[in-house]
Amino acid sequence: MKLFDSIAIGGALVLLSSAAAAQAVPDAAQQQPSVSIKANELRIELPDHYRKMWPADYRDYIREYSLSNNMTLRVFARGVNMYAALNNSGEWHKIVAAPSNTFIALDRQIKMRINLLENEEASGEVVMVVPPRRLDDGTLAVASLQHATLR
């Protein structure tokens, strides 16, 4: 077997194994792990069962919420979908409903529990992904999860 033939066969095997691996990895929308907030362990995962909400279902949740970390959570609708954004970042996260007044972004960037109270008030909590950022000393802080409560 010539060197060129060996390289061609090896390359074909790599492509085939890559294709097989790509098929074995489920699409993010198909993955359905559980939702949990445990002490000292924050996670944002899609629950086994969630549902798309219709405008009549989420109308009362649409507003801005002040958070304990001085950020603002905005819940809004575009068309028939519900979205959330932090600090008017311009980054929209499409959210779906899970049990117990919990809403989760399909991109797993935000998870929130919102309890609507009387007099247009609300309580609850938000877990959000804080993207990597450059610190004052020049080092790069890795992405992390942050927990805040609604005020």
C-alpha positions in Angstrom: 0.0 0.0 0.0 1.4 3.4 -0.9 1.8 6.2 1.5 -0.9 8.3 -0.3 -3.4 5.4 -0.1 -2.7 5.1 3.7 -3.3 8.8 4.2 -6.5 8.7 2.2 -7.8 5.7 4.1 -6.9 7.3 7.4 -8.6 10.5 6.5 -11.7 8.7 5.4 -11.8 6.8 8.8 -11.4 10.1 10.7 -14.3 11.6 8.7 -16.5 8.6 9.3 -15.8 8.5 13.0 -16.5 12.3 13.2 -19.8 11.8 11.4 -20.7 8.9 13.7 -19.8 11.0 16.8 -21.9 13.9 15.6 -24.9 11.7 15.2 -24.4 10.2 18.7 -24.5 13.7 20.4 -28.1 14.7 20.9 -29.2 18.2 19.8 -29.4 20.7 22.7 -33.2 21.0 22.2 -33.5 17.2 22.6 -31.6 17.0 25.8 -33.9 17.0 28.8 -32.0 17.0 32.1 -33.5 18.1 35.3 -33.8 21.5 37.0 -32.2 21.9 40.4 -30.9 24.6 42.7 -28.8 22.9 45.4 -26.9 24.7 48.2 -23.5 25.8 46.8 -24.4 24.2 43.4 -26.2 26.3 40.8 -27.3 24.7 37.6 -29.4 25.7 34.6 -30.8 22.7 32.8 -34.0 22.0 30.9 -36.5 19.9 32.8 -37.9 16.6 31.6 -41.2 18.4 31.0 -41.6 21.9 29.9 -44.2 23.7 27.8 -44.4 26.7 25.5 -46.6 29.4 27.0 -49.2 31.3 25.0 -49.6 35.1 25.4 -52.7 34.7 27.7 -50.6 32.4 30.0 -47.7 34.8 30.5 -49.3 38.2 30.2 -49.0 38.8 34.0 -45.3 38.0 34.1 -44.4 40.7 31.5 -42.5 43.5 33.3 -39.1 44.5 34.6 -37.9 43.0 37.9 -35.2 44.5 40.1 -32.6 41.9 41.3 -30.6 41.7 44.5 -27.4 42.0 42.5 -28.5 45.4 41.1 -29.3 44.0 37.7 -32.7 44.2 36.0 -34.5 41.2 34.5 -37.0 42.1 31.8 -39.6 39.5 30.7 -41.3 40.4 27.4 -43.2 38.9 24.4 -42.4 39.0 20.7 -45.1 37.4 18.7 -46.3 34.3 20.5 -43.0 33.7 22.3 -41.8 34.7 25.8 -38.3 36.1 26.3 -36.1 37.4 29.1 -33.2 39.8 29.0 -30.8 41.1 31.6 -29.8 44.8 32.0 -31.2 45.7 28.5 -28.2 43.8 27.0 -30.0 43.3 23.7 -29.4 39.6 24.2 -32.8 37.9 24.1 -33.3 34.4 25.7 -36.4 32.5 24.6 -38.0 31.0 27.7 -40.4 28.1 28.3 -42.4 27.2 31.4 -41.6 24.5 33.8 -43.5 23.4 36.9 -43.8 25.7 40.0 -43.7 29.2 38.3 -40.3 28.3 36.9 -39.1 29.6 33.5 -36.0 28.4 31.7 -34.2 29.9 28.7 -33.8 27.3 25.9 -30.2 28.4 25.6 -29.7 27.6 29.3 -28.5 31.1 30.1 -31.3 32.1 32.6 -33.5 30.2 35.0 -36.1 32.0 37.1 -38.8 31.3 39.5 -41.3 34.1 39.7 -44.1 34.2 42.3 -46.7 36.9 41.5 -48.0 38.6 44.6 -50.8 41.1 45.1 -50.3 44.8 44.3 -48.2 44.1 41.2 -45.3 42.8 43.4 -43.3 39.6 42.9 -40.8 37.4 44.7 -38.5 34.7 43.4 -35.0 34.0 42.3 -32.9 34.0 39.1 -29.9 32.0 38.2 -27.9 33.4 35.3 -24.8 32.8 33.3 -22.2 35.6 33.8 -20.1 35.5 30.6 -16.3 35.5 30.8 -14.8 39.0 31.5 -11.5 40.7 31.8 -10.7 41.7 35.4 -8.9 44.9 36.5 -5.7 43.0 36.9 -5.8 41.8 33.3 -6.8 38.2 34.1 -9.7 36.5 32.4 -12.5 35.4 34.7 -14.3 32.3 33.4 -18.0 32.2 32.8 -19.9 31.4 35.9 -23.4 31.1 37.3 -24.8 33.8 39.6 -27.8 33.7 41.9 -30.0 36.7 42.6 -33.4 37.3 44.2 -36.2 39.5 42.9 -36.8 42.6 45.0 
